[in-house]
């Protein structure tokens, strides 16, 4: 068992840190809202620290799941940042979905300070975090990954190194590109069925075992048909992720026309007041376009 720190106790980080404690690791947590860290510590028997630096002191692994590039930089850098508190040889594992650029910049800073760094964004949503069955896409040096992989197994069902620093973030971008297309396709199919007078749930029973089947179809079709969108990753965060995909696509010369289109559809959902709805809410946009919502 290891001495670990976990930075960021949002809907993903809170249960992920809990799985580390349940696995027997000695866990110290930090959260921007201190009351949440204290609540976690009381619930799981760990410790809460007032800064990332203090959380990281003495830890073999510092794990992080925050919001975006700026949030990640703020918990890593500076006088109160995690890097300032980490001991030589300790490894920073970042589960945030961020740009490959900030990942590579921070990895270089960590390396210069004698620290390891693994970029390890996750997929599986809040339910995956709560059930400890996330898919974790990793980039970084082989030795750093090999050391950190057993710790990540506390909440990961599939954990895999895909290359050097930034590779995990590129893989997560690919994941989000796929999801964008899948959800839009599912939304269109279900709305098409509604307009045609079909029983969408009955149709899905037939088609989900065939070539059209997907996790999105199996897990979201019923709530989409019921116009309920409180079951997963928020539209605001999806737009943040798709923005990273589109920017990276421009940088490497990889056109993403479908992704750009769906990103604008999610913008429409935001304008409908659905920024905190889950990503399956694309069907609500179609109903609004049809004048039925």
Buried (B, 14 or more C-beta within 10 A) or exposed (E): EBBBBBBBBBBBBBBBBBBBBBBEBBBBBBBBEEEBBBBBBEEBEBBBBEBBBBBBBBBBBBBBBBBBBEBBBBBBBBEBBBBBBBEEEBBBBBBBBBBBBBBBBBBEBBBEBEBBBBBBBBBBBBEBBBEBEBBBBBBBBEEBBEBBBEBBBBBBEEBBBBEBBBBBBBBBBEBBBBBBBBBBBBBEBBBEBBEEEEEBEEBBEEEEEEEBEBEBBEBBBBBBBEEBBEBBBBBBBBBBBBEBBBEBBEEEEEEBEEBBEBBEBBBBBBEBEBBEBBBBBBBBBBBBEEEEE
